Amino acid sequence: MRVAVVDYGSGNLTSAARALSRAADDAGMDAEVTVTNDPAIVAAADRVVLPGQGAFADCAAGLAAVPGMRDAIDASVAAGRPFLGICVGMQLMAERGLEHKITAGFGWIAGDVAEMPAANLRLPQMGWNALDFVPGSHPLLEGLTPGDDVYFVHSYALTGARARDVLATTDYGGPVPAMVATGNRAGTQFHVEKSQTVGLRILGNFLRWNP
């Protein structure tokens, strides 16, 4: 299995690649994980992972600055290959980002990415927080238990999402989308690569996922 981690100047690329390799080993899978800015490698990969950190607009601009990369991601998704966005990589799946200015996203998930209305709570949300979900509702959640903790660092979050696209939420002054999926495209608002045992389980589920 060929797994491409997209390098567009944003995200914990080494950490994400290392976590994917560890998840593959734990699952007894033979996976070749490559960090790359080559659209041809992304288009040919069996799975594509898009990390991201920082501002939505900056990440969108960074991705657009890699010639052919967005087309390669679109071609991979159109071919039915699984896609995983991490943190801002998940946010880019939305229709728009409202951080600093209005920036178009991929439009795969309905809604905007806006500042979290976390009254009396510090932003960014930084640290461990629990997931809330319906057990057995999606293959990416296999082996997880509601209340499992994962690691977040963000001040902006998805708003206006369709309920059917939200796999899991967390609570930070109210429910916050933590995992989304539609078709063969999924994303985690939290840093799955920093979420230890739970994160590795989700990555293993992603590597086994056949949407």
C-alpha positions as CSV (number, residue, x, y, z in Angstrom):
1,M,0.0,0.0,0.0
2,R,1.3,3.4,-1.0
3,V,0.4,6.3,1.4
4,A,1.2,9.9,0.3
5,V,1.5,12.6,3.0
6,V,1.1,15.9,1.1
7,D,3.9,18.3,1.7
8,Y,2.8,21.9,1.0
9,G,4.8,23.6,3.7
10,S,2.3,23.0,6.5
11,G,1.7,20.4,9.2
12,N,3.6,17.9,11.2
13,L,4.7,15.9,8.2
14,T,7.4,13.8,9.9
15,S,5.1,13.1,12.9
16,A,2.2,12.2,10.6
17,A,4.4,9.9,8.5
18,R,5.9,8.2,11.5
19,A,2.5,7.6,13.1
20,L,1.1,6.2,9.8
21,S,4.1,3.8,9.6
22,R,3.6,2.8,13.3
23,A,-0.2,2.2,12.7
24,A,0.6,0.0,9.7
25,D,3.1,-2.0,11.7
26,D,0.6,-2.4,14.5
27,A,-2.0,-3.6,12.1
28,G,0.4,-6.0,10.4
29,M,0.1,-4.1,7.1
30,D,2.8,-3.5,4.5
31,A,2.6,0.3,3.9
32,E,5.1,2.6,2.1
33,V,4.5,6.0,3.6
34,T,6.0,8.9,1.6
35,V,6.1,12.6,2.4
36,T,5.9,14.3,-1.0
37,N,5.2,17.5,-2.9
38,D,5.1,15.6,-6.2
39,P,1.5,15.6,-7.6
40,A,2.3,12.4,-9.6
41,I,3.1,10.5,-6.5
42,V,-0.1,11.8,-4.8
43,A,-2.2,10.9,-7.8
44,A,-0.8,7.3,-7.9
45,A,-1.0,6.7,-4.1
46,D,-3.5,4.3,-2.6
47,R,-4.3,6.7,0.2
48,V,-3.7,10.4,0.6
49,V,-3.2,12.3,3.9
50,L,-3.3,16.1,4.1
51,P,-1.9,17.5,7.4
52,G,-2.2,21.2,8.3
53,Q,-1.5,23.7,11.0
54,G,-1.8,27.4,11.2
55,A,-4.3,29.7,9.5
56,F,-6.9,28.3,7.0
57,A,-6.0,31.0,4.4
58,D,-2.2,30.3,4.7
59,C,-2.7,26.6,4.3
60,A,-5.0,27.1,1.3
61,A,-2.4,29.4,-0.3
62,G,0.4,27.0,0.4
63,L,-1.5,24.1,-1.3
64,A,-2.4,26.3,-4.3
65,A,1.3,27.2,-4.7
66,V,2.2,23.6,-5.4
67,P,1.5,23.2,-9.2
68,G,-0.9,20.4,-9.9
69,M,-1.3,19.3,-6.3
70,R,-5.0,20.1,-5.9
71,D,-5.7,18.4,-9.2
72,A,-3.8,15.3,-8.0
73,I,-5.8,15.2,-4.8
74,D,-9.1,15.6,-6.7
75,A,-8.1,12.8,-9.1
76,S,-7.3,10.5,-6.2
77,V,-10.6,11.2,-4.5
78,A,-12.5,10.8,-7.8
79,A,-10.9,7.4,-8.2
80,G,-12.3,6.3,-4.9
81,R,-9.1,6.3,-2.9
82,P,-9.4,7.2,0.8
83,F,-8.4,10.7,1.9
84,L,-7.7,11.9,5.4
85,G,-7.3,15.6,6.4
86,I,-5.7,16.4,9.8
87,C,-6.4,19.6,11.7
88,V,-6.4,22.4,9.1
89,G,-6.3,19.6,6.5
90,M,-9.8,18.7,7.8
91,Q,-10.9,22.3,7.8
92,L,-9.9,22.7,4.1
93,M,-12.6,20.1,3.3
94,A,-15.3,22.7,4.2
95,E,-16.8,25.3,1.9
96,R,-15.1,28.3,3.3
97,G,-12.7,29.5,6.0
98,L,-13.4,32.8,7.8
99,E,-10.0,33.2,9.5
100,H,-8.8,36.7,8.8
101,K,-10.6,36.7,5.4
102,I,-13.0,34.6,3.4
103,T,-11.1,31.7,1.7
104,A,-12.6,29.0,-0.4
105,G,-12.2,25.4,0.8
106,F,-12.6,22.2,-1.1
107,G,-16.4,22.3,-0.7
108,W,-16.6,18.6,0.2
109,I,-18.2,19.2,3.6
110,A,-21.0,21.7,4.1
111,G,-20.3,24.6,6.4
112,D,-17.7,27.3,7.2
113,V,-14.7,27.2,9.5
114,A,-15.2,30.1,12.0
115,E,-13.8,31.2,15.4
116,M,-15.1,29.0,18.1
117,P,-17.8,30.6,20.3
118,A,-16.1,29.3,23.5
119,A,-17.4,31.8,26.0
120,N,-15.3,32.0,29.2
121,L,-12.9,29.4,27.8
122,R,-9.3,30.0,26.5
123,L,-8.6,29.9,22.8
124,P,-7.0,28.0,21.3
125,Q,-8.4,24.9,22.7
126,M,-5.1,23.2,23.5
127,G,-4.8,19.8,25.0
128,W,-6.7,16.6,25.5
129,N,-10.4,16.4,25.2
130,A,-12.9,13.6,24.9
131,L,-14.7,12.3,21.8
132,D,-18.5,11.8,21.7
133,F,-19.9,9.5,19.0
134,V,-22.2,6.6,18.4
135,P,-20.2,3.4,18.6
136,G,-20.2,1.4,15.4
137,S,-21.4,4.3,13.3
138,H,-18.4,4.4,11.0
139,P,-15.4,2.2,10.3
140,L,-12.9,4.9,11.3
141,L,-14.4,4.6,14.9
142,E,-13.8,0.9,15.2
143,G,-12.3,-0.1,18.5
144,L,-12.9,3.4,20.0
145,T,-15.0,4.1,23.1
146,P,-17.0,7.3,23.6
147,G,-14.9,9.4,26.1
148,D,-11.6,8.5,24.5
149,D,-9.3,11.5,24.6
150,V,-7.5,13.0,21.7
151,Y,-5.2,16.0,21.3
152,F,-6.5,19.4,20.0
153,V,-4.8,22.7,19.1
154,H,-7.2,25.1,17.4
155,S,-9.2,28.3,17.7
156,Y,-11.4,27.8,14.6
157,A,-13.8,25.0,14.0
158,L,-16.4,23.8,11.5
159,T,-19.9,25.4,11.8
160,G,-23.1,24.6,9.9
161,A,-22.1,21.0,9.1
162,R,-24.7,18.5,8.1
163,A,-25.3,16.0,10.9
164,R,-24.7,13.1,8.6
165,D,-21.1,14.3,7.9
166,V,-20.1,14.6,11.5
167,L,-18.7,11.3,12.9
168,A,-17.7,12.6,16.4
169,T,-17.8,15.8,18.4
170,T,-16.0,17.1,21.4
171,D,-17.2,19.6,24.0
172,Y,-15.6,23.0,24.3
173,G,-18.2,25.5,25.4
174,G,-20.7,23.4,23.3
175,P,-20.3,20.6,20.8
176,V,-17.5,21.0,18.3
177,P,-17.1,18.8,15.2
178,A,-14.0,16.6,15.8
179,M,-14.3,14.0,13.0
180,V,-16.1,14.3,9.7
181,A,-16.5,12.0,6.7
182,T,-18.4,11.9,3.4
183,G,-17.8,9.1,0.9
184,N,-14.1,8.3,0.8
185,R,-13.1,11.6,2.4
186,A,-12.6,12.0,6.1
187,G,-10.9,14.4,8.5
188,T,-10.0,14.9,12.1
189,Q,-9.9,18.3,13.8
190,F,-7.6,16.9,16.4
191,H,-4.0,16.0,15.8
192,V,-4.4,12.3,15.2
193,E,-0.6,11.8,15.0
194,K,-0.2,13.2,18.6
195,S,-3.2,11.3,20.1
196,Q,-1.1,8.3,21.1
197,T,-3.0,4.9,21.3
198,V,-6.4,6.4,20.1
199,G,-4.7,8.2,17.3
200,L,-2.9,5.1,16.1
201,R,-6.1,3.2,16.2
202,I,-7.8,5.8,14.0
203,L,-4.9,5.8,11.6
204,G,-5.0,2.0,11.5
205,N,-8.7,2.1,10.7
206,F,-8.0,4.6,7.9
207,L,-5.4,2.3,6.4
208,R,-7.9,-0.6,6.5
209,W,-10.8,1.6,5.3
210,N,-12.5,0.6,2.0
211,P,-15.3,3.1,1.5
